[in-house]
Amino acid sequence: MFAMLEYRGVNTKESVARAFSIANAPPSDELEFLISLIHGRFTSKLDTAKVGDVYYVSAPYGQFKFDINSGSKFLFLAGGTGLAPFMSMLRLIERNGQKIDCAMLYSVRYPDEIIDKEELDRMSQRLGVKTSVTVTRPADGDGWSGEKGHVDSSMILRHVPDVKERTSYICGPPAFVKALKDALVSLGVSPNAVHAEMWG
Ligand SMILES: Cc1cc2nc3c(=O)[nH]c(=O)nc-3n(C[C@H](O)[C@H](O)[C@H](O)COP(=O)(O)OP(=O)(O)OC[C@H]3O[C@@H](n4cnc5c(N)ncnc54)[C@H](O)[C@@H]3O)c2cc1C
């Protein structure tokens, strides 16, 4: 699910609202977001946000809900801050003490963009989720020795050979979601077994 966050200027008529996926698990008195500061209209407000600023929140919205009964095996594909709904889902599964057969591919541009790494590793281990991270812009000296490059059909098949048996959930920027929907269909996955949240 996502929330709408709105900035309203104090002495101006300026108003700008954007959608952000909720990263913590319901029920909670708090909302947690993973926001990529891209210096656009809304995120540039957050760049300079300070304690005491007021942002208006309305929530929850959306159809990107995880149903543990929608399949027996799952694949989560996260692009950048598209990790947010999956953090929410995994936290809920962990809290409910449920068991899940799930693989996750998480794509970031740089190793230092990996979000919540310790919690992700801990939950993956505890729940038995096979999580693989790929870095799309590796650089000499960044210390990254793991998977490199964009997620594509061959990377999916290498990490998740039984992909055709899985219900897939994708979240991230439009180009990521579109490319991965196409990749899954090219691997023989039924479009009905693919759920996606696209940011754009
Ligand atoms: C359902 C949903 C859930 C979402 N969840 C999240 C989330 O969890 N985390 C998250 O980070 N985002 C999320 N988004 C995206 C988010 O809503 C915003 O679109 C995003 O934060 C950018 O907003 P903005 O106002 O800062 O950028 P905008 O001003 O709207 O700019 C949009 C585009 O223009 C480009 N751009 C803007 N300014 C410049 C500039 N000066 N020079 C060059 N290019 C520029 C940006 O790179 C961007 O591609 C979600 C979107 C949807 C629809």
The ligand as an ORCA input file, in Angstrom:
! r2SCAN-3c Opt
* xyz 0 1
  C       2.404      4.071     -6.101
  C       3.754      4.769     -6.041
  C       4.622      4.458     -5.007
  C       5.862      5.099     -4.923
  N       6.714      4.771     -3.914
  C       7.933      5.372     -3.832
  C       8.864      5.005     -2.780
  O       8.580      4.171     -1.903
  N      10.074      5.623     -2.754
  C      10.449      6.557     -3.704
  O      11.563      7.080     -3.624
  N       9.586      6.904     -4.710
  C       8.347      6.354     -4.787
  N       7.474      6.717     -5.781
  C       7.860      7.837     -6.687
  C       7.451      9.178     -6.037
  O       6.047      9.284     -5.955
  C       7.920     10.408     -6.830
  O       7.561     10.266     -8.180
  C       9.432     10.608     -6.742
  O       9.823     10.767     -5.382
  C       9.872     11.858     -7.525
  O       9.123     12.967     -7.090
  P       9.720     14.439     -7.246
  O       8.604     15.418     -7.059
  O      10.911     14.602     -6.347
  O      10.219     14.448     -8.748
  P       9.499     15.187     -9.975
  O       9.693     16.648     -9.861
  O       8.115     14.686    -10.121
  O      10.420     14.652    -11.121
  C      10.098     13.444    -11.820
  C      11.190     13.090    -12.813
  O      11.878     14.197    -13.330
  C      13.279     14.111    -13.071
  N      13.756     15.420    -12.606
  C      13.193     16.206    -11.694
  N      13.883     17.337    -11.531
  C      14.910     17.245    -12.382
  C      15.975     18.107    -12.711
  N      16.130     19.290    -12.116
  N      16.858     17.699    -13.660
  C      16.709     16.515    -14.258
  N      15.707     15.672    -13.999
  C      14.834     16.023    -13.084
  C      13.457     13.129    -11.965
  O      14.665     12.396    -12.075
  C      12.269     12.233    -12.193
  O      12.580     11.214    -13.103
  C       6.233      6.076     -5.886
  C       5.336      6.381     -6.922
  C       4.118      5.734     -7.001
  C       3.191      6.089     -8.141
*
